[in-house]
Amino acid sequence: MDRVHIYLIGAAWVVGVALLAGLAAHVTRRFTEKEGRAENNESAGQVFTIVGGLHAVLIAFVLIGLFDSVGAARDTSYQEANSLVATVWAGDELPAETGARIRELAMSYTHQVINTEWSQMSSGAPVNTAGWNTIIEMQKTISDTKTTSLWEDGRKAEASNQLLSVYDNRQQRLNDATSGVSAVIWFALVIGSLLSLGLPLLFGGPKVRAHIVIVSTMAATLAVLLFAIYQLQNPFAGGASIGPDAFRSALGRLQ
């Protein structure tokens, strides 16, 4: 999904929620016996301060956590790709047959990540085991290599260490793709938003239009924040949409 499409969907959600909230405010004011209901302002305002404050803190924590997760996921992808290239470079110092095999497997792994795994992560589907199998084969190739000098021993150890970094960062990347926002947090976000939006309906005042504008603005703000959380919960899809740029760059260096 491109960014323009995401913005259009977000705008539609915000406008739709604002209109529904404004309609709810209008209906509530129309069918109440006392116009204005100013006597509710003090008690409803105290409750709104508590509920709205707690909800704002929850939204802030969730958004900050998601922003940090997106940045960390991008860094992890580059660390994985860079470690893969470093593995190949260390393998180039081993016997020619071993180095060529490591490079072949590394390029195969890169193609798997770009062409298959990234779309699976974006859609939330389980990632297949082809990448793991390629890493295992690379490790076997390195461990089975017969060295003839201290220099080759060092390069063999370096290749193994860099491949371990690939393994660790790959696992973290897959974890990032499936972490998301838990159902409990979503429950708290939705209920908190409904409560925060429902309390202003109890407020009173002499001007109906001002009340409708206030409620609609509150609803639009909550809709924007919830939409942002939804778009950021998967770093590899939606509004965040981290691409496989790190692996494309690595593939260029390997070729």
C-alpha positions in Angstrom: 0.0 0.0 0.0 1.6 3.3 -1.1 1.7 6.3 1.2 -0.9 8.4 -0.7 -3.4 5.5 -0.3 -2.7 5.4 3.4 -3.2 9.1 3.8 -6.5 9.0 1.9 -7.7 6.1 4.1 -6.6 8.0 7.2 -8.3 11.2 6.1 -11.5 9.2 5.4 -11.4 7.6 8.9 -10.8 11.0 10.6 -13.6 12.8 8.8 -16.0 9.9 9.2 -15.4 9.7 12.9 -15.6 13.4 13.3 -19.0 13.5 11.5 -20.4 10.7 13.6 -19.3 12.3 16.8 -20.8 15.6 15.7 -24.0 13.9 14.9 -24.0 12.2 18.3 -23.5 15.6 20.0 -26.3 17.1 18.0 -28.7 14.3 18.8 -27.7 14.3 22.5 -28.3 18.1 22.8 -31.6 17.9 20.9 -33.2 15.1 23.0 -32.1 16.3 26.4 -34.7 18.1 28.4 -32.5 21.0 29.6 -30.6 22.9 26.9 -27.0 23.4 27.9 -26.9 21.1 30.9 -24.4 23.4 32.5 -24.9 21.7 35.8 -23.0 18.6 34.5 -19.9 20.6 33.6 -18.1 20.4 37.0 -18.7 16.7 37.7 -18.2 15.5 34.1 -15.1 17.7 33.8 -13.5 16.1 36.9 -14.1 12.6 35.5 -13.0 13.6 32.0 -9.7 15.0 33.4 -8.9 11.7 35.0 -10.0 9.5 32.1 -8.6 11.7 29.4 -5.3 12.1 31.3 -4.8 8.4 31.7 -5.8 7.7 28.1 -3.4 10.4 26.8 -0.5 8.7 28.8 -1.4 5.3 27.4 -1.4 6.6 23.8 1.8 8.5 24.3 3.6 5.4 25.7 2.3 3.2 22.8 3.2 5.7 20.1 6.7 6.3 21.5 7.3 2.5 21.8 6.2 2.0 18.2 8.4 4.8 16.9 11.4 3.3 18.7 10.5 -0.1 17.4 10.4 1.1 13.8 13.8 2.7 14.1 15.2 -0.4 15.8 13.8 -2.7 13.1 15.4 -0.6 10.4 18.8 -0.7 12.2 18.4 -4.5 12.6 17.9 -5.0 8.9 21.1 -3.1 8.1 23.1 -5.0 10.8 21.9 -8.3 9.3 22.8 -7.3 5.8 26.2 -5.8 6.7 27.0 -9.0 8.7 26.1 -11.1 5.7 28.5 -9.1 3.5 31.2 -9.3 6.2 30.7 -13.1 6.2 31.4 -13.3 2.5 34.4 -11.0 2.8 35.9 -13.2 5.5 35.1 -16.3 3.3 37.0 -14.8 0.4 40.2 -15.3 2.4 39.5 -19.1 2.8 40.2 -21.7 0.1 38.7 -20.6 -3.3 36.0 -23.3 -3.4 34.8 -22.4 0.1 34.7 -18.7 -0.6 32.8 -19.2 -3.8 30.2 -21.4 -2.1 29.7 -18.9 0.8 29.2 -16.1 -1.7 26.7 -18.2 -3.7 24.7 -19.0 -0.5 24.8 -15.4 0.7 23.4 -14.1 -2.6 20.7 -16.8 -2.5 19.8 -15.7 1.0 19.6 -12.1 0.0 17.3 -13.0 -2.9 15.1 -15.0 -0.5 14.8 -12.1 1.9 14.0 -9.5 -0.8 11.7 -11.5 -3.1 9.9 -13.8 -0.6 10.3 -13.0 3.1 9.7 -9.3 2.9 6.2 -9.7 1.3 5.4 -12.4 3.9 6.4 -10.0 6.8 4.4 -7.2 5.3 1.3 -9.3 5.1 1.8 -10.8 8.5 2.1 -14.3 7.1 4.5 -16.8 8.6 8.0 -16.6 7.0 9.1 -19.9 5.4 12.2 -21.8 6.6 14.3 -21.3 3.4 16.4 -18.6 4.9 17.1 -20.6 8.0 18.2 -23.5 5.8 20.5 -21.3 3.8 22.2 -20.0 7.0 22.6 -23.6 8.3 24.2 -24.6 5.0 26.5 -21.6 5.2 27.6 -22.5 8.7 28.2 -26.1 7.6 30.3 -24.9 4.7 32.4 -22.7 7.0 32.8 -25.3 9.7 33.8 -28.0 7.3 36.6 -25.9 5.7 40.1 -27.2 6.2 42.5 -24.4 6.9 46.3 -24.4 6.3 47.5 -21.3 8.2 46.8 -19.1 11.2 45.5 -16.4 8.9 42.9 -18.8 7.5 42.0 -19.9 11.0 41.3 -16.3 11.9 39.2 -15.7 8.8 37.2 -18.9 9.5 36.5 -17.7 13.0 35.5 -14.3 11.7 33.2 -15.8 9.1 31.5 -17.9 11.8 31.1 -14.8 14.1 29.6 -12.7 11.4 27.2 -15.4 10.4 26.1 -15.7 14.0 25.4 -12.0 13.9 23.3 -12.6 10.7 21.4 -15.3 12.7 20.7 -13.1 15.7 19.6 -10.1 13.6 17.4 -12.3 11.4 15.6 -13.6 14.5 15.1 -10.1 15.8 13.8 -9.0 12.4 11.2 -11.8 12.3 10.2 -11.0 15.9 9.7 -7.3 15.0 7.4 -8.4 12.2 5.1 -10.3 14.5 5.3 -8.2 17.7 2.6 -5.6 17.0 0.2 -4.2 19.7 -1.4 -6.8 21.9 -5.1 -7.3 22.1 -5.2 -6.1 25.7 -3.6 -2.8 24.7 -6.0 -2.4 21.8 -8.9 -3.1 24.1 -7.7 -0.4 26.5 -7.1 2.1 23.6 -10.6 1.6 22.2 -12.5 1.7 25.5 -10.4 4.7 26.6 -11.2 6.5 23.4 -14.9 5.8 23.7 -15.0 7.0 27.3 -12.9 10.1 26.5 -15.3 10.9 23.7 -18.5 10.1 25.6 -17.8 12.4 28.6 -17.8 15.6 26.5 -21.3 14.8 25.4 -22.5 15.5 29.0 -21.0 19.0 28.9 -23.4 21.9 28.6 -23.3 25.4 27.3 -25.4 28.0 25.6 -24.1 27.3 22.1 -24.9 24.0 20.4 -22.6 24.6 17.4 -19.6 25.2 19.6 -20.4 22.0 21.5 -20.6 20.0 18.3 -17.3 21.4 17.1 -15.6 20.5 20.4 -16.8 16.9 20.3 -15.9 16.5 16.6 -12.4 17.9 17.2 -11.9 15.5 20.1 -13.1 12.6 18.0 -10.9 13.5 15.0 -7.8 13.7 17.3 -8.4 10.3 18.8 -9.0 8.9 15.3 -5.7 10.2 14.1 -3.8 8.8 17.0 -5.4 5.3 16.8 -4.9 5.2 13.0 -1.2 6.1 13.6 -0.9 3.3 16.1 -2.5 0.8 13.7 -0.2 1.8 10.9 3.0 1.6 13.0 2.3 -1.7 14.7 4.1 -3.7 11.9 7.4 -2.0 11.0 7.4 -3.7 7.6 3.9 -2.7 6.5 1.5 0.2 6.6 2.7 3.7 7.4 6.1 2.5 8.6 6.8 0.2 5.7 10.5 -0.5 6.0 11.7 -1.8 2.7 14.5 -4.3 2.0 16.9 -1.5 1.0 19.7 -2.8 3.3 19.6 -6.2 1.4 19.5 -4.5 -2.0 22.6 -2.6 -1.1 24.2 -5.8 0.2 23.3 -7.6 -3.0 25.0 -4.9 -5.0 28.2 -5.3 -3.0 28.1 -9.1 -3.3 27.7 -8.9 -7.0 
